[in-house]
Amino acid sequence: MKKLLIFTAFLCLLSIQKASAQDPLDGLWQGYDGEWRHVSNQLVALAEAIPADKYAWRPAPGVRSTSEVFMHIVTANFYLLSVTGPKMPPNLKDDADKTVTSKAEVIAWLKRSLEAVKQAHLAADPKDMSRKVKINGRDATVDGMYLRIIVHDNEHMGQLIAYARMNGIAPPWSK
């Protein structure tokens, strides 16, 4: 009986490991880089799942459209990252949230901004994370800026999930 219980436990562990290899929650509970991978994958999956004709959709007048929310994420990623050192892309215009509206262009910029944050964080010297920076007249740290980026992206992902669901689109990972 004892051997049967051990064998059953072993099979359960194997199935959990196999399931987690394909898990849409990949990255969760794996520190900043894992969490960044998770939110990045979900943002791109959602951007790709939303039909092109819904990129101009907005829930009410004066509220950001779908493309404007994605481009707001893009500009915020690059701006907040620039506070830590890397320069803003010279071809990212101040009004990109209003002028970059096509699905393909939005997704290209989104991927570029997510990759820029990923690579900068991977390359950051751990000793540099406590370095003081200034943003909007306030003191912060490099580490605090990376935290702000990930929180900001998750905040707007929630907004985009609501936009998608209001248009009858289920996030790909919830199907």
HUZICOR-V150214 format. One record per residue. N is the residue number from 1. RES is the residue in one small letter. SS is DSSP state (~ for helix, > for strand, _ for the rest). D_LAST is the distance of its C-alpha to the last C-alpha in whole Angstrom. Layout:
# HUZICOR-V150214
N & RES & SS & D_LAST
N & RES & SS & D_LAST
This chain:
# HUZICOR-V150214
1 & m & _ & 39
2 & k & ~ & 39
3 & k & ~ & 38
4 & l & ~ & 35
5 & l & ~ & 34
6 & i & ~ & 34
7 & f & ~ & 33
8 & t & ~ & 30
9 & a & ~ & 29
10 & f & ~ & 29
11 & l & ~ & 27
12 & c & ~ & 24
13 & l & ~ & 25
14 & l & ~ & 24
15 & s & ~ & 21
16 & i & ~ & 20
17 & q & ~ & 21
18 & k & ~ & 19
19 & a & ~ & 16
20 & s & ~ & 17
21 & a & ~ & 18
22 & q & _ & 14
23 & d & _ & 13
24 & p & _ & 11
25 & l & _ & 13
26 & d & _ & 16
27 & g & _ & 19
28 & l & _ & 19
29 & w & _ & 22
30 & q & _ & 24
31 & g & ~ & 26
32 & y & ~ & 26
33 & d & ~ & 25
34 & g & ~ & 22
35 & e & ~ & 21
36 & w & ~ & 22
37 & r & ~ & 20
38 & h & ~ & 17
39 & v & ~ & 17
40 & s & ~ & 18
41 & n & ~ & 15
42 & q & ~ & 13
43 & l & ~ & 16
44 & v & ~ & 16
45 & a & ~ & 12
46 & l & ~ & 12
47 & a & ~ & 16
48 & e & ~ & 15
49 & a & ~ & 12
50 & i & _ & 14
51 & p & _ & 17
52 & a & ~ & 20
53 & d & ~ & 22
54 & k & ~ & 20
55 & y & _ & 21
56 & a & _ & 24
57 & w & _ & 23
58 & r & _ & 24
59 & p & _ & 23
60 & a & _ & 27
61 & p & _ & 30
62 & g & _ & 31
63 & v & _ & 28
64 & r & _ & 26
65 & s & _ & 24
66 & t & ~ & 21
67 & s & ~ & 23
68 & e & ~ & 26
69 & v & ~ & 23
70 & f & ~ & 22
71 & m & ~ & 26
72 & h & ~ & 27
73 & i & ~ & 25
74 & v & ~ & 26
75 & t & ~ & 30
76 & a & ~ & 29
77 & n & ~ & 28
78 & f & ~ & 31
79 & y & ~ & 34
80 & l & ~ & 33
81 & l & ~ & 33
82 & s & ~ & 36
83 & v & ~ & 38
84 & t & ~ & 38
85 & g & _ & 39
86 & p & _ & 38
87 & k & _ & 39
88 & m & _ & 36
89 & p & _ & 36
90 & p & _ & 39
91 & n & _ & 37
92 & l & _ & 34
93 & k & _ & 36
94 & d & _ & 36
95 & d & _ & 35
96 & a & ~ & 32
97 & d & ~ & 29
98 & k & ~ & 31
99 & t & ~ & 32
100 & v & _ & 29
101 & t & _ & 27
102 & s & _ & 26
103 & k & ~ & 22
104 & a & ~ & 24
105 & e & ~ & 26
106 & v & ~ & 24
107 & i & ~ & 22
108 & a & ~ & 25
109 & w & ~ & 26
110 & l & ~ & 23
111 & k & ~ & 23
112 & r & ~ & 27
113 & s & ~ & 27
114 & l & ~ & 24
115 & e & ~ & 26
116 & a & ~ & 29
117 & v & ~ & 28
118 & k & ~ & 27
119 & q & ~ & 30
120 & a & ~ & 33
121 & h & ~ & 31
122 & l & ~ & 32
123 & a & ~ & 35
124 & a & _ & 36
125 & d & _ & 39
126 & p & ~ & 38
127 & k & ~ & 42
128 & d & ~ & 41
129 & m & ~ & 38
130 & s & ~ & 41
131 & r & _ & 42
132 & k & > & 43
133 & v & > & 42
134 & k & > & 42
135 & i & > & 40
136 & n & _ & 41
137 & g & _ & 44
138 & r & > & 42
139 & d & > & 42
140 & a & > & 39
141 & t & > & 39
142 & v & ~ & 37
143 & d & ~ & 35
144 & g & ~ & 34
145 & m & ~ & 33
146 & y & ~ & 30
147 & l & ~ & 29
148 & r & ~ & 29
149 & i & ~ & 27
150 & i & ~ & 24
151 & v & ~ & 24
152 & h & ~ & 25
153 & d & ~ & 22
154 & n & ~ & 20
155 & e & ~ & 21
156 & h & ~ & 20
157 & m & ~ & 17
158 & g & ~ & 16
159 & q & ~ & 18
160 & l & ~ & 16
161 & i & ~ & 13
162 & a & ~ & 15
163 & y & ~ & 17
164 & a & ~ & 13
165 & r & ~ & 12
166 & m & ~ & 16
167 & n & _ & 15
168 & g & _ & 12
169 & i & _ & 10
170 & a & _ & 7
171 & p & _ & 7
172 & p & ~ & 6
173 & w & ~ & 6
174 & s & ~ & 4
175 & k & _ & 0
